[in-house]
Amino acid sequence: MNQAEKRKLEILACKARMGAIIGTFHAKSGHPGGSLSAADMFTYLYFKEMNVNPSEPRWADRDRFVLSKGHCCPSLYAVLALKGYFDWKELEVLRHVGAMLQGHPDMKGTPGIDMSSGSLGQGVSAACGMALAAKIDRKDYRVYTVLGDGECEEGEVWEAAMFAGHHNLDNLTVIVDCNGLQIDGTTAEVGGVEPLDTKFESFGFDTVIIDGHDFDAIEGALQQAKASDKPFAIIMKTVKGKGVSFMENQVGWHGKATNAEEFKIAMAELEAQLSGLEASNG
């Protein structure tokens, strides 16, 4: 992609990170760490990759997206707001009683959400079902799902992988956000999920390992996925808490919101990044 296009995506991803911080701060709860690590992929999917229409969220021929690690929805909500599915102001009432945006995605109440999720391991199974439905109905839409690396400790993930390989779901792209941390510590200490690429390959996937914060790498991986004649797994190496210095690679920010002082610091850092990106964009 050209530099201007890449800069536009970087600007949008920075705004998505700001949205995640805003939402979790006002909610006084939530999961900022994994939301920030996945923000670049969410941005690319909705602004470059997927065939979707915010004015018609239930369009039958749209590409589908399932956030299997549903607790990391704050930055996904921000991306959906930026895309035009709903007003940005909704982020300020995240998790509030009666609000549209809750702590896990709700397909019945939130435009742009294709599957309710949150119970880890189940989202990827739903994505497999959607991909198989497309095959049965002779539809061309593709299905994308994002998992956490800690989530890959769930047995259902590998049942779904076996299903995808067996049915040769070449319209399915599984994306694993490998930030190396989960609620109880490092994934290496808690579950030892690596090597994820060879695990997926053993179930009939093609795979690639990328830097999940590099838009050129994201683009190349998704192009490989579309060219493959197998289900495809993208293992993206990321930084939990990406973009906020005191959150980066800190397991404690898996599931807590900023206080007022931390919020000011986080937003100041992200606003400085945004200003720099906008300035360099001309």
C-alpha positions, 0 to 999 in steps of 0.5 A: 500500500502507498504511504498515504493509505498506510498513514490513514490506517494508522490515524484510524487505529490511534483513534480506535485506541483512544475510543477503547480508553474512553469507553473503559474509563467511563465504564470504570471496568473493561479490558483495555490491554487486549483491545489496544493490541488488536486495534490495528487488525480491527482497523484494517479489516473494517477500512480495507479488507471486508466488504461491509455496508454500515448503512445496511448492517445485516446485508446478506452478502456482507463479509462476516466478523466474529470477535471470539475474544469478546471481552476486547470489544472496546476498540472494535466498538471504536472502529465500528463507530469510526466506520459509521455504524453508530455514534462515537458518543455511545462509547461514553456509556459503555457497559452502562445499564440500558446502553447499546454497547455492553462488555461483550458483543451483542448481535441483537443490540449493536449494529455491525456485530455479527455474533454475540461472543464472550465465552472463550472458544465459542466465537471461532466455532460460530465463525466456522458455522458461518463459513460452512453456511456460505459454502452451502448457500454458494455465497462468496462472502468471507468470514474472519475471526479474532482469538486471543492466544490465551483463548487458544488454551480452550479445547473448543478452539481445536475442535473448531480447527478440526471442523474447518480443516475437515470441511476445507473452509477456505473462506475462513480466516482465523486471526490469533492476537498473540500478545503473550499475556492473559489474565493470570500471567504469560501464556507461556507460563499458564498454558504453553500454547505455542507453537500455534502455527504448526498446531493450526497446520496439523488441522489442515490450515495454511498459516503465517506469522506476522507483526500485528502492528505493521499494516503492510504485514497485515495486508500481505497476510490477508492477501495470502489468506484469500489466495489459499485453498485451505482455511487460513490462520494468521498468528499476529505478534502484538504488544498488549496495551499497545500505544499507552506506555504504562500499559504496554506488556503489563498483565495487570491491564488485562481487565481494569480501567484507568483512574482519572489521572491514568486516563489523562496520561493515556489520552495525552500520549495517544493524542500526541501520537495522533497529532504526529500522524496527522502532521506527517499525513500533510 
